[in-house]
């Protein structure tokens, strides 16, 4: 359960890029492996981390040349970590508070031994909640603050809006109707490593058109499983009339996974998470 140790769900498989690499080379590796982050190493020692969020905020629409700029300039360093003996609830609390999707894990001797991700915690929550009764719907936890752009707007304008609104997901409309979704992963794989004139190319050409929606009456557990099995971090929500009424994110679902009402130990765990979020004052991004 979520009160178990980080070592039980961490992965030892990490995508690495040497610190001497260019920004473009790092993005190519991430895109090729379809991952949202790379650990930056110096002679196999981790010295930083570079994520698709960094691609959005530190690379796109900036006056730098990815093929000539060193990854050291845009990576996050020093790296923040969690001990492998820490409880999963502690790691999740840190990740949620600082809006991280990954944390590196340190072993008993201080070296980096693995990585923990929001997706792995989502998997744990999904497996724990299978077949259990619940009553809370995604309509009660979704965000009604939809951020949208018209399909004719440029990639550059869309990325500017994402940065301004501090969002990693935006819905694309045409004549007021949803036609696609554009996320940080799309920024990485469909824009950053391609030869595209972002100021002249409409967002419709690089958005994900085949996106999934769910009704606001769907139960939290159903959405949680859907997100894990499909690898989604966001799902648009439809009202009774079929119109878009909101969007639900992985962070929303994990925060409210207590709605699964699994057992007393899990309820205590989620109480610990809430207390952790409320009590922790400082945490340095990494």
FENKA-V892995 format. One record per residue. PHI is phi as a letter, one per 20 degrees, with the letter a starting at -180 (* if undefined). Layout:
phi
PHI
PHI
//
This chain:
phi
*
f
e
f
e
g
g
f
c
f
d
e
e
c
f
d
c
f
f
e
f
e
g
f
f
f
f
f
f
f
f
f
e
l
c
e
b
c
e
e
c
c
l
m
e
f
c
a
c
c
c
f
f
f
g
f
e
d
d
f
m
d
e
b
d
g
f
d
e
f
f
g
f
d
f
e
b
f
e
e
c
c
f
f
e
f
f
g
f
f
f
f
g
f
f
f
f
e
m
e
d
b
c
f
d
e
e
f
e
n
e
f
d
r
b
d
c
g
f
f
f
f
f
f
f
f
f
f
e
f
m
e
f
b
c
f
d
f
f
e
c
f
e
e
e
f
d
c
c
f
g
e
f
f
g
g
f
f
f
g
f
f
f
f
e
l
c
d
b
b
e
d
d
c
l
n
d
f
d
a
c
c
c
g
f
f
g
f
e
d
c
g
d
d
e
c
e
f
e
d
e
f
f
g
f
c
f
e
e
e
d
d
c
c
f
f
e
f
f
g
f
f
f
g
f
g
f
f
f
e
m
e
d
b
c
f
d
d
e
f
e
n
e
f
c
r
b
d
d
g
f
f
f
f
f
d
f
g
f
f
l
f
a
f
f
f
f
f
f
f
f
f
f
f
f
f
f
f
e
f
e
c
b
e
g
b
//
